Amino acid sequence: MVGAILTQNTAWSNVEKAIANLRAHDKLNATAIAAVRKEQLAGWLRPSGYFNVKATRLKHFCRWYYQAGGFSRLSETATDELRQMLLSVNGIGRETADDILLYAFQRPVFVIDAYTRRLFTRLELFDGTEDYDTMRGAIESALGPDVALFNEYHALIVRHGKELCRVRPRCNECLMLKRCPAGDGLATE
């Protein structure tokens, strides 16, 4: 859950450094994060970028998490209700809430991130104007409620987006080149 908040607007490798800082100071738990001074927390989060904003968001989340009863109590909450609860926390948007639902609470909620939007728009599965919940609903309906599938599929999309389907795509190396309208004219027989 900490990773989902820290990964906002930064690379995962930087999040790992910030999490390692928290772990090294024995502060990778909601109670410790809520109790530590914001300035101290921000220093540990520095590698993740926007560290002052993220320290505030993380403290809000951890206070909420603790007050809401922690993992055992929250895990008993229905998915839609839990999503609304997460979205009520300052600094938690739809993508972060869905990250937490899928990866921490093992709920069948598909995460729509920049990689997913870019890939599916280039494949013309979406036109790019759809809002977050429309895309999420369409993918969930197409795949059916399967936590393991959503987890793996999202991870593969992220990997593909980082390695090939970048803002400046490396279409010539892509396995989907012949099927992708964005690479039209690049495919060779």
C-alpha positions as CSV (number, residue, x, y, z in Angstrom):
1,M,0.0,0.0,0.0
2,V,2.9,2.3,0.7
3,G,4.3,1.5,-2.7
4,A,1.0,2.4,-4.4
5,I,1.1,5.8,-2.8
6,L,4.9,6.4,-3.4
7,T,4.8,5.3,-7.1
8,Q,2.6,8.3,-8.0
9,N,4.6,10.3,-10.7
10,T,7.9,8.3,-10.3
11,A,9.6,5.1,-11.3
12,W,9.3,2.0,-9.2
13,S,13.1,1.8,-8.8
14,N,12.9,5.1,-6.8
15,V,10.0,3.8,-4.8
16,E,12.1,0.8,-3.8
17,K,14.8,3.1,-2.4
18,A,12.3,5.0,-0.3
19,I,10.8,1.8,1.0
20,A,14.3,0.6,1.8
21,N,14.8,3.8,3.8
22,L,11.6,3.1,5.8
23,R,12.6,-0.5,6.4
24,A,16.1,0.5,7.5
25,H,14.5,2.8,10.1
26,D,11.9,0.2,11.1
27,K,9.1,2.5,10.0
28,L,7.4,0.4,7.3
29,N,4.1,0.1,9.2
30,A,1.0,2.4,9.5
31,T,1.5,3.1,13.2
32,A,5.1,4.2,12.8
33,I,4.5,6.3,9.7
34,A,1.5,8.1,11.3
35,A,3.6,8.8,14.4
36,V,6.9,10.0,12.8
37,R,7.5,13.7,12.1
38,K,6.5,14.7,8.6
39,E,10.0,16.2,8.0
40,Q,11.7,13.0,9.0
41,L,9.4,10.9,6.8
42,A,9.9,13.3,3.9
43,G,13.7,12.8,4.2
44,W,13.3,9.0,4.0
45,L,10.9,9.4,1.0
46,R,13.2,11.8,-0.9
47,P,14.2,9.1,-3.6
48,S,10.5,8.8,-4.6
49,G,10.3,12.5,-5.7
50,Y,7.6,15.0,-4.5
51,F,8.7,13.7,-1.0
52,N,6.9,16.5,1.0
53,V,3.6,15.9,-0.8
54,K,4.0,12.1,-0.5
55,A,4.9,12.3,3.2
56,T,1.7,14.2,3.8
57,R,-0.4,11.7,1.7
58,L,1.3,8.7,3.4
59,K,0.6,10.1,6.8
60,H,-3.0,10.8,5.9
61,F,-3.4,7.3,4.6
62,C,-1.7,5.6,7.5
63,R,-3.9,7.5,10.0
64,W,-7.0,6.5,8.1
65,Y,-5.8,2.9,7.8
66,Y,-5.2,2.6,11.5
67,Q,-8.5,4.3,12.4
68,A,-10.4,2.1,10.0
69,G,-9.2,-1.0,11.8
70,G,-6.2,-2.0,9.7
71,F,-6.0,-4.8,7.2
72,S,-8.1,-7.4,9.0
73,R,-11.1,-5.1,9.4
74,L,-10.7,-3.5,6.0
75,S,-10.4,-6.9,4.3
76,E,-13.9,-7.7,5.4
77,T,-15.3,-4.7,3.6
78,A,-17.0,-5.2,0.2
79,T,-14.9,-4.1,-2.7
80,D,-17.0,-1.2,-3.9
81,E,-17.4,0.1,-0.4
82,L,-13.6,-0.3,0.3
83,R,-12.8,1.5,-3.0
84,Q,-15.0,4.5,-1.9
85,M,-13.4,4.5,1.5
86,L,-9.9,4.6,-0.1
87,L,-11.0,7.4,-2.5
88,S,-12.1,9.4,0.5
89,V,-8.5,9.6,1.8
90,N,-6.6,12.8,0.8
91,G,-4.1,11.9,-2.0
92,I,-5.7,8.6,-3.0
93,G,-7.0,8.7,-6.5
94,R,-8.6,5.9,-8.6
95,E,-5.4,4.4,-9.9
96,T,-3.8,4.3,-6.4
97,A,-7.1,2.9,-4.8
98,D,-7.3,0.2,-7.5
99,D,-3.6,-0.7,-7.0
100,I,-4.3,-1.2,-3.3
101,L,-7.4,-3.2,-4.0
102,L,-5.7,-5.5,-6.5
103,Y,-2.3,-6.0,-5.0
104,A,-2.9,-5.6,-1.3
105,F,-6.5,-6.8,-0.8
106,Q,-6.5,-9.3,-3.7
107,R,-9.7,-7.9,-5.2
108,P,-10.6,-8.3,-8.9
109,V,-10.1,-4.7,-9.9
110,F,-8.1,-3.8,-13.0
111,V,-5.7,-0.9,-12.7
112,I,-5.7,1.7,-15.5
113,D,-2.4,3.4,-15.6
114,A,-0.5,5.4,-18.3
115,Y,0.9,2.2,-19.8
116,T,-2.5,0.6,-20.1
117,R,-4.1,3.7,-21.6
118,R,-1.2,4.1,-24.1
119,L,-1.1,0.4,-25.2
120,F,-4.9,0.0,-25.6
121,T,-5.2,3.3,-27.4
122,R,-2.4,2.4,-29.9
123,L,-4.1,-1.0,-30.4
124,E,-7.3,0.9,-31.0
125,L,-9.2,-1.0,-28.3
126,F,-10.0,2.5,-27.0
127,D,-10.0,5.8,-28.7
128,G,-8.2,7.5,-25.8
129,T,-11.0,9.8,-24.7
130,E,-12.6,7.3,-22.3
131,D,-12.5,8.1,-18.6
132,Y,-10.8,5.8,-16.1
133,D,-13.9,4.0,-14.9
134,T,-15.1,3.3,-18.4
135,M,-11.8,1.7,-19.4
136,R,-11.6,-0.3,-16.2
137,G,-15.2,-1.5,-16.5
138,A,-14.6,-2.6,-20.1
139,I,-11.4,-4.5,-19.3
140,E,-13.0,-6.2,-16.3
141,S,-16.0,-7.2,-18.3
142,A,-13.9,-8.6,-21.1
143,L,-11.6,-10.6,-18.7
144,G,-14.0,-11.6,-15.9
145,P,-13.2,-11.3,-12.2
146,D,-9.9,-13.0,-11.8
147,V,-7.3,-11.5,-9.4
148,A,-4.4,-13.6,-10.6
149,L,-5.1,-12.7,-14.3
150,F,-5.5,-9.0,-13.5
151,N,-2.3,-9.0,-11.5
152,E,-0.3,-10.8,-14.2
153,Y,-1.9,-8.9,-17.2
154,H,-1.3,-5.5,-15.6
155,A,2.3,-6.5,-14.8
156,L,2.9,-7.5,-18.4
157,I,1.4,-4.3,-19.7
158,V,3.7,-2.3,-17.4
159,R,6.7,-4.2,-18.6
160,H,5.7,-3.9,-22.3
161,G,5.1,-0.1,-21.7
162,K,8.5,0.4,-20.1
163,E,10.4,-1.6,-22.6
164,L,8.7,-1.2,-26.0
165,C,5.4,0.8,-26.0
166,R,7.0,3.9,-24.7
167,V,6.0,7.5,-25.4
168,R,8.4,7.1,-28.3
169,P,7.6,3.5,-29.2
170,R,10.1,0.9,-30.3
171,C,7.7,-0.7,-32.7
172,N,10.2,-2.6,-34.8
173,E,11.0,-4.8,-31.7
174,C,7.3,-5.4,-30.7
175,L,5.7,-8.8,-31.0
176,M,2.3,-7.0,-31.8
177,L,3.7,-5.0,-34.7
178,K,1.6,-6.7,-37.3
179,R,-1.6,-6.3,-35.3
180,C,-0.9,-2.7,-34.0
181,P,-2.3,0.2,-36.1
182,A,0.3,2.5,-34.4
183,G,3.1,0.5,-36.1
184,D,1.3,0.5,-39.5
185,G,3.9,0.5,-42.3
186,L,6.7,-0.7,-40.1
187,A,5.9,-4.4,-40.3
188,T,7.9,-6.4,-42.8
189,E,7.1,-9.9,-43.9
